[in-house]
Amino acid sequence: MVSGRSRFDLLKEMTALRYGAGRLAFEEYFGLRLFDPNLYGNADKKAFVGAYATQQICLQANYRCDFFGLVNNKVAADILLGMYGFPVMPTIAVFRDQVGRPAKFLLRSEVELREFLTKNEHYPLFCKPISGHQSIGTASLERYDVENHSLISTVGHAIPFDTFIGFVKAHSASGYLFQARVRPHAKVREICGDRLATIRLITIVSDGAPKLLHACWKIPAGINFADNYWRTGNLLAQIDLGSGQVLRVIRGTSNGFEEITHHPDTNAQITGTSVPNWQEITSLALEGAKAFEQIPLAGWDIAPVDAGAVIVEINEMPDFKLHQLAERRGVLDDDLAEFIEERKQHAAEWKRQVKQKHVFITELVAKTPPIPNTVRSLMP
């Protein structure tokens, strides 16, 4: 056994972590390979959190659930970010079948969708559901192949035109976005080709002051155009918060993950290099956190480009697992614990104010005299 420990000892540790603050499920324990002392050394395993604890932490911090819709709707989030001057992915069309009125950027029928996709002037495209998560339902397209009536993906696959139309319609319950595909920074292209490799940053806002807690680099590899680590073959890099230097890179395997130093496709070295335009990336996350102050615990996907950086997405429930894997330590440290306690106090005060308003309105309605019948008869 890798750990060199007895099964009873491992079971005892797994049970303690399962019912501890991090609520780690057994499969999460093994997925993080917490049994391997070579990976974590003296790291505090009680600081590791699973999916359940992640959800609870995010709901405690972001108790204003009424703002979640703004973050989850990519069009709404981009509009707000753009209003504050932040660079975002350029949307050129939205498909929503039989919804809305004729508009320049709106595709309201399958006929309009087909016409849009057959014009090569719109390419290259990155396509995704408006309310999507984890890159599910996304596509990256290079061009329309007139001769074969198909769409050519970024990795060279030919997608039958009718198949893609059905794919879009299946993922367009709340709308489907077509965005101009942004080229990554030249240094990123040297590492992984013409694919965006976004930095996932976690920010908090405490009493109006934003702070960066964690950052890791998601790097696509193999046949993947999207950089999500759950996609087989993709890479995840640990980053020094101060300098943006890559300290460590891992790749998922059948046994969990392995450390590598070079990109498997290009053989370009990753460890020891620095994320391009790192200061601009962190500045965007911190300034963006102030704009979304009602979501004080946020995950940002920001991509380095030649001109600086661009915000790809904001998440109200960031995936802590990424940072725990990359950094080889749990996220439930003193900074996060102190922040959560602060947010609990804010939540209690906010609920008290809401209750007071409710009582005031109820009393006001009770004191309001009824409408006289003579006036009521004149009402429509």
C-alpha positions in Angstrom: 0.0 0.0 0.0 1.3 3.5 -0.9 0.7 5.0 2.5 2.4 2.2 4.4 -0.5 2.4 6.9 -3.0 -0.3 8.1 -6.5 -0.4 6.7 -7.9 0.3 10.1 -5.8 3.4 10.5 -6.9 4.7 7.1 -10.6 3.9 7.8 -10.3 5.8 11.1 -8.8 8.8 9.3 -11.4 8.7 6.6 -14.3 8.5 9.1 -12.9 11.5 11.1 -12.7 13.6 7.9 -16.1 12.5 6.7 -17.7 13.9 9.9 -15.3 16.8 10.4 -15.6 20.4 9.2 -14.7 19.5 5.7 -17.3 16.7 5.3 -15.0 14.7 2.9 -16.8 11.8 1.3 -14.7 8.6 1.0 -14.4 9.0 -2.7 -13.2 12.6 -2.2 -10.6 11.3 0.2 -9.2 8.9 -2.4 -9.6 11.4 -5.2 -7.4 13.8 -3.4 -5.0 10.9 -2.5 -4.9 12.1 1.1 -3.6 8.7 2.1 -0.3 9.4 0.4 2.2 11.0 2.8 4.6 11.8 -0.1 2.1 14.3 -1.5 0.9 16.2 1.6 3.6 15.7 4.2 2.5 17.5 7.4 -0.5 19.3 5.8 -3.5 19.7 8.0 -6.0 17.2 6.5 -8.8 18.6 8.6 -8.6 21.8 6.4 -9.6 19.9 3.2 -13.2 20.3 2.2 -15.5 18.2 0.0 -18.4 19.1 -2.2 -20.9 19.3 0.6 -18.8 21.6 2.8 -17.9 23.7 -0.2 -21.6 24.4 -0.9 -22.2 25.2 2.8 -19.2 27.6 2.9 -20.3 29.4 -0.3 -23.9 29.8 0.9 -22.7 31.2 4.2 -20.5 33.7 2.5 -22.9 34.5 -0.4 -26.1 34.5 1.6 -27.7 37.0 -0.8 -28.9 34.2 -3.1 -31.0 36.8 -4.9 -27.8 37.8 -6.8 -27.0 34.3 -8.0 -29.1 34.8 -11.2 -27.0 37.7 -12.2 -23.8 35.7 -11.9 -25.2 32.5 -13.5 -26.6 34.3 -16.6 -23.5 34.9 -18.7 -25.1 37.7 -20.7 -26.2 39.6 -17.6 -22.8 39.1 -15.9 -20.9 40.3 -19.0 -23.1 43.4 -19.4 -22.4 44.4 -15.8 -18.7 43.7 -16.1 -18.6 45.6 -19.4 -20.4 48.5 -17.8 -17.6 48.8 -15.3 -15.0 48.7 -18.1 -13.8 45.1 -17.7 -12.7 43.2 -20.7 -15.0 40.2 -21.4 -15.5 37.7 -24.1 -17.2 39.4 -27.1 -20.7 37.9 -27.8 -21.8 38.2 -31.4 -25.1 36.3 -31.3 -27.6 34.6 -29.0 -29.9 31.8 -30.0 -33.3 31.4 -28.2 -36.0 29.6 -30.2 -39.2 31.6 -30.5 -38.3 34.1 -27.7 -38.1 37.8 -28.0 -38.5 40.2 -30.9 -36.3 40.6 -34.0 -33.0 42.1 -33.0 -29.5 42.5 -34.5 -27.8 39.9 -32.2 -30.8 37.5 -31.6 -31.4 34.3 -33.5 -35.0 33.5 -32.9 -35.5 30.4 -35.0 -33.7 27.4 -36.4 -33.7 29.0 -39.8 -31.8 32.1 -38.5 -29.4 29.8 -36.5 -28.6 27.8 -39.7 -28.1 31.0 -41.7 -25.7 32.4 -39.0 -23.6 29.3 -38.9 -23.1 29.1 -42.7 -21.4 32.5 -42.8 -17.7 32.0 -42.4 -17.3 35.7 -41.5 -18.5 34.8 -38.0 -15.7 32.3 -37.3 -13.8 31.3 -35.3 -16.4 30.8 -32.6 -16.7 29.7 -29.0 -20.2 28.5 -28.2 -21.8 27.8 -24.8 -25.1 27.8 -23.0 -26.0 31.1 -21.2 -26.5 29.3 -17.9 -24.0 26.5 -18.4 -21.4 25.2 -16.0 -18.1 23.2 -16.2 -17.9 23.7 -20.0 -20.8 21.3 -20.5 -22.6 22.1 -23.8 -19.7 24.1 -25.2 -18.0 23.9 -28.6 -15.1 25.6 -30.4 -15.5 26.0 -34.1 -13.0 27.1 -36.8 -15.1 27.3 -39.9 -18.1 26.1 -41.9 -17.2 23.5 -44.6 -19.4 24.3 -47.5 -18.5 21.3 -49.6 -19.3 18.7 -46.9 -22.0 20.8 -45.1 -20.2 20.4 -41.8 -18.5 22.4 -39.0 -14.8 22.1 -38.3 -13.9 22.1 -34.7 -10.7 23.6 -33.2 -9.2 20.2 -32.9 -10.0 19.3 -36.5 -13.1 17.2 -36.1 -15.8 17.5 -38.8 -19.2 17.9 -37.1 -22.3 17.2 -39.3 -24.2 20.4 -39.6 -27.6 19.0 -38.6 -25.9 17.2 -35.6 -24.6 20.5 -34.3 -28.0 22.2 -34.8 -29.6 19.5 -32.6 -26.7 19.9 -30.1 -27.4 23.7 -29.8 -31.1 23.3 -29.4 -30.6 20.6 -26.7 -28.5 23.1 -24.6 -30.5 26.3 -25.3 -33.2 26.1 -22.6 -32.1 29.6 -21.3 -30.3 30.7 -24.5 -27.1 29.7 -26.3 -24.2 32.1 -26.8 -21.9 32.5 -29.8 -18.8 34.4 -29.0 -15.8 35.5 -31.1 -13.0 33.2 -30.0 -10.3 35.2 -28.3 -6.7 34.1 -29.0 -4.6 33.4 -26.0 -1.3 35.1 -25.2 1.6 34.2 -27.5 3.4 32.5 -24.6 0.3 30.4 -23.9 0.1 29.4 -27.6 3.7 28.1 -27.4 2.6 25.9 -24.4 -0.7 24.5 -25.4 -1.6 25.8 -28.9 -4.4 28.2 -29.9 -6.5 27.4 -26.8 -7.5 29.6 -23.9 -5.9 28.5 -20.7 -7.7 30.3 -17.9 -6.5 31.1 -14.4 -9.0 30.2 -11.7 -8.7 32.8 -8.8 -10.7 32.9 -5.6 -11.4 36.3 -4.1 -13.1 37.4 -0.9 -14.4 40.9 -0.1 -14.2 41.8 3.6 -15.7 45.1 4.7 -15.3 46.5 1.1 -11.7 45.3 0.7 -11.0 42.6 -1.9 -8.4 39.9 -1.2 -6.9 37.1 -3.4 -6.9 33.8 -1.6 -6.0 31.2 -4.2 -5.1 30.8 -7.8 -4.3 27.9 -10.2 -3.8 27.5 -13.9 -6.1 25.2 -16.0 -4.3 24.1 -19.1 -5.9 22.2 -22.0 -4.2 19.2 -23.5 -4.9 16.4 -25.9 -8.1 16.6 -27.8 -9.6 19.1 -25.4 -10.5 22.7 -26.4 -11.9 23.6 -23.0 -9.5 23.8 -20.0 -11.6 22.2 -17.3 -9.5 19.8 -15.3 -12.2 17.1 -15.2 -11.6 16.6 -18.9 -9.2 13.7 -19.4 -5.7 14.8 -20.2 -6.0 18.4 -19.1 -3.4 19.9 -16.7 -3.6 21.9 -13.5 -0.8 24.1 -12.2 0.1 25.6 -8.8 0.9 29.3 -9.0 2.8 31.5 -6.7 0.4 34.3 -5.8 3.0 37.0 -5.7 4.9 36.4 -8.9 2.6 34.2 -11.0 5.4 31.6 -11.4 4.3 28.0 -12.0 5.5 25.8 -9.1 4.0 22.5 -10.0 1.9 20.8 -12.6 -0.3 17.7 -12.4 -2.2 15.6 -14.9 -5.1 13.2 -14.1 -4.4 9.5 -14.4 -6.4 6.3 -13.8 -4.7 6.2 -10.3 -5.4 9.9 -9.5 -2.8 12.2 -10.9 0.9 12.6 -11.6 3.3 15.4 -11.6 4.8 16.6 -15.0 7.0 19.4 -16.0 6.3 19.8 -19.7 3.2 20.0 -21.8 2.4 16.5 -23.3 1.5 17.9 -26.8 4.2 20.6 -27.4 6.9 19.4 -24.9 7.0 23.1 -23.8 8.3 23.5 -20.2 5.6 24.8 -17.8 7.1 24.5 -14.4 9.3 27.5 -13.6 7.7 29.7 -16.2 5.4 32.6 -15.2 1.8 33.2 -16.2 1.9 36.1 -18.7 0.4 39.4 -17.7 0.0 38.1 -14.1 -0.4 41.5 -12.5 -3.2 42.4 -14.9 -5.0 39.1 -14.2 -4.9 39.6 -10.4 -5.9 43.2 -10.8 -9.0 42.2 -12.8 -10.0 39.7 -10.2 -9.7 42.2 -7.3 -11.4 45.0 -9.1 -14.1 42.7 -10.4 -14.7 41.5 -6.8 -15.6 45.0 -5.8 -18.1 45.3 -8.6 -19.7 42.0 -7.4 -19.6 42.8 -3.7 -22.9 41.1 -3.1 -21.0 37.8 -4.1 -18.1 38.3 -1.7 -16.7 34.8 -2.2 -16.2 34.3 -5.9 -14.2 32.2 -8.4 -12.9 34.0 -11.5 -11.8 32.4 -14.8 -9.4 34.9 -16.4 -7.4 34.3 -19.5 -4.1 36.0 -20.4 -4.1 37.5 -23.9 -1.6 39.6 -25.9 -3.3 42.8 -24.9 -3.6 41.9 -21.2 -6.3 39.6 -19.9 -10.0 38.9 -20.4 -12.6 37.8 -17.9 -14.2 34.6 -19.1 -16.5 33.7 -16.2 -17.4 34.4 -12.6 -18.7 31.6 -10.2 -20.6 32.1 -7.0 -19.6 28.5 -5.9 -16.0 28.0 -6.9 -14.5 24.5 -7.0 -12.2 24.3 -4.0 -11.0 20.9 -5.1 -8.9 22.5 -7.9 -6.9 24.6 -5.4 -6.5 21.8 -2.9 -5.1 19.5 -5.7 -2.8 22.2 -7.0 -1.6 23.5 -3.7 -1.5 20.3 -1.7 -3.2 21.9 1.2 -6.8 22.4 2.4 -8.6 25.7 1.8 -10.2 25.8 5.3 -7.4 27.9 6.8 -7.5 30.8 9.3 -8.2 33.4 6.6 -11.3 31.6 5.2 -12.6 30.6 8.7 -12.3 34.2 9.9 -14.1 35.4 6.7 -16.9 32.9 7.1 -17.5 34.0 10.7 -17.6 37.6 9.6 -20.2 36.7 6.9 -22.4 34.9 9.4 -22.6 38.1 11.4 -23.4 40.1 8.3 -26.1 37.6 7.4 -27.7 37.8 10.9 -27.8 41.7 10.7 -29.2 41.6 7.1 -32.0 39.2 8.2 -32.8 41.4 11.2 -33.1 44.4 8.9 -35.3 42.5 6.4 -37.5 41.4 9.3 -37.9 45.0 10.5 -38.9 46.1 7.0 -41.5 43.3 6.9 -42.9 44.2 10.2 -43.1 47.9 9.2 -44.9 47.2 6.0 -47.3 44.8 7.7 -48.1 47.5 10.3 -48.5 50.2 7.7 -50.9 48.1 5.7 -52.9 47.3 8.9 -53.2 51.1 9.6 -54.2 52.0 6.1 -57.9 52.8 6.1 -60.1 50.8 3.7 -61.0 52.3 0.3 -64.5 53.8 0.5 -67.1 52.0 -1.6 -67.8 55.2 -3.5 -64.2 55.3 -4.6 -64.0 51.5 -5.2 -66.9 51.8 -7.6 -64.8 54.1 -9.8 -61.8 51.7 -9.9 -61.4 49.6 -13.1 
